[in-house]
Amino acid sequence: MNKIKLIIFISVIIVVLFYLLHSTPKMALRTQVFFKGYPKAALTSEIIDYEYQNIKFKEKGSRGYAFTNPPIEKATQGHLDTYRVKRIGILYFADFIKDI
């Protein structure tokens, strides 16, 4: 019986943690960057609305965001500064998009 309670407790903790990490657009963006391997940039950089991407993705239900101090990819030395955050149900998910 205790093993079942432990499994239920751990499952509830995982679901709550997942919800908290994807509950707002900025938290979803910080989570994405953190798990890509840039924890310092995810925790310290400021996030701003990216108007160009907001105009481009307005009809798709997503918004563009940019980091003011973006992480730099190690392989290509490119700035990972612009992201698209899409709402799916009550959760938000972020994807890197190449800035034009």
Residue pairs with C-beta under 8 A, 6 or more apart in sequence:
19 91
20 27
21 27
21 28
21 31
22 28
22 31
22 91
22 92
22 93
23 90
23 91
23 92
24 92
25 63
25 65
25 85
25 87
25 92
25 94
26 47
26 65
27 92
28 85
28 91
28 92
28 93
28 94
29 47
29 65
29 83
29 85
29 94
30 42
30 43
30 47
31 42
31 94
32 83
32 93
32 94
32 95
32 96
33 41
33 42
33 67
33 71
33 80
33 83
33 94
34 42
34 43
36 71
36 80
36 96
38 71
38 80
40 71
41 67
41 69
41 70
41 71
41 80
42 71
44 69
45 67
45 68
45 69
45 70
45 71
46 67
46 68
46 69
47 65
47 66
47 67
47 68
48 65
48 66
48 68
49 63
49 64
49 65
49 66
50 64
50 65
50 66
50 82
51 64
52 64
52 100
53 63
53 64
53 65
53 66
53 82
53 84
53 97
54 63
54 64
56 64
57 63
57 64
57 84
60 86
61 86
61 87
62 84
62 85
62 86
62 87
63 84
63 85
64 82
64 83
64 84
64 85
64 97
65 82
65 83
65 84
65 85
65 94
66 81
66 82
66 83
66 99
67 80
67 81
67 83
70 79
70 80
70 81
71 79
71 80
72 78
72 79
72 80
73 79
73 80
79 99
80 96
81 99
82 96
82 97
82 98
82 99
83 94
83 95
83 96
83 97
84 94
84 95
84 97
85 92
85 93
85 94
85 95
86 92
86 93
86 94
86 95
